[in-house]
Amino acid sequence: MSSKHLFTSECVGMGHPDKVCDQVSDAVLDAILAKDAYARVACETAATTGQVIVMGEVKTSAKEVLADLIDIVRATVTGIGYDHPDYGIDGNSCGVLIALHSQSPDINQGVDRNDGDQGAGDQGMMFGYACNETKELMPLPAMLSRQITNALSDARQSGKIAWLRPDCKSQVTVEYDENGNPARIDTVVVSTQHNPEVSQEEIRSTVIEQIVKPLLPADLVKGEITYHINPTGRFVIGGPHGDTGLTGRKIIVDTYGGMGRHGGGAFSGKDPSKVDRSAAYATRWIAKNLVAAGLAERCELQVAYAIGVAEPVSLRVDTFGTGKLEDAKLSEIVKQATSLKPGALIERLNLMRPIYLNTAKYGHMGIEHLDYPWEKLDLVDALKSAAGV
């Protein structure tokens, strides 16, 4: 039994400079995969005042897409909402530098093996996590902070709140009881970019009443909640103009808000042969299905690979004492229920498709309305059968 404690997670909106870069990288990836499902893509993006730089390695037969990359970048930036010179970056007119080159054949020979058993695109370890705190089987602080930023984006794009600008961040602190269950919302922090004319009083009241309060679970609103809304007092300059953005700097936002561990590899801009992405999705899928099957209340998987080798070098299940069976037994059950070879999991989760731009906008894990395969509960029966329950 644990003691009462606080846990905090943050999220950033689609207009945050790092998320702008994630979206550009995934827009490039999607455009290439739409024409060449077997392409190899590792696309990084940097963005600053009036400038977007796209760099990395690509191996593809879809050469016509490469000729359209500047248009793809511009459409992505304007689609986020950076469509006016006042924002410091305007997708209609900003500079775009494309610095892509071919993938190293040394890497490719390890991935596309002659025996047909696709090797991992790199070494490394990936983690997946699930818990029963929310209907999505995600940590509550991570889900609430994400819902707040998504609600801000929706209100801006719909015109419901006219003074919002694209950049925003949120942070939610939840108090947990002695049994490790969410007990109450303690603190909410929101920083949102805005037009210069709006008052801080209007920003505070609108964000609290129209954005935050409708999202808080009623049974967790107990006592006084501390709100910090635009705590610096002003947030007019934002996005890549206020802070240089880079692909892959929001890996905790992209996963579990710090509740689960992370192997360190980013997702956006990487085709599914890169296990940083595909194995992170697969371990989320397995962890979620283990919890949904009633085999654990909280579950984390770690899987690790060697570059060019298909079979994982290790697999570990950790249920933090909540498992219905020993963790070592659950690891064996996972191996019986599904393969974690890169080729097998890519096929099972149907990952060779242009589905990735939305992950960079709205989140990679716990998003059920976008029909991500790694959020489906289609492994429950196989896990139960292997467990004998």
Secondary structure, DSSP 8 states (H G I E B T S, - for coil): ----EEEEEEEE-TTSHHHHHHHHHHHHHHHHHHH-TT-EEEEEEEEETTEEEEEEEEE-S-HHHHTTHHHHHHHHHHHHT-BSGGGS-BTTT-EEEEEEEE--HHHHHHHS-TTS---BSS-EEEEEEEETTSTTSS-HHHHHHHHHHHHHHHHHHHTSSTTEEEEEEEEEEEEE-TTS-EEEEEEEEEEEEE-TTS-HHHHHHHIIIIIIGGGS-GGG--S--EEEESTTS---S-HHHHS-EETTS-TTTTTTTTSS---S---TTB-TTSHHHHHHHHHHHHHHHHHHTTS-SEEEEEEEE-BT-SS-SEEEEE-TT--SS-HHHHHHHHHHH---SHHHHHHHTT-SSS--HHHHHH-SSS-TTTT-GGG---SHHHHHHHHT-
